[in-house]
Amino acid sequence: MKSDFVLDDSIIYLNHAAVSPWPVGTAEAVRAFAQENTRYGAANYTRWMRVESELRQRLA
């Protein structure tokens, strides 16, 4: 799990449930979505909604 968080060695992070660093996978997913949206706009909106629905079902 530590490899999912790449904090700089000079940072000491105390988890207090208000804000937290993003895991690497989360940052990569957001970056990929932003790049797709920048390049294609809402052309893939239907797929995005399907993926969101599937994710919500998996997490329920």
Secondary structure, 3 states (H helix, E strand, C coil): CHHHCCCCCCCCCCCCCCCCCCCHHHHHHHHHHHHHHHHHHHHHHHHHHHHHHHHHHHHC
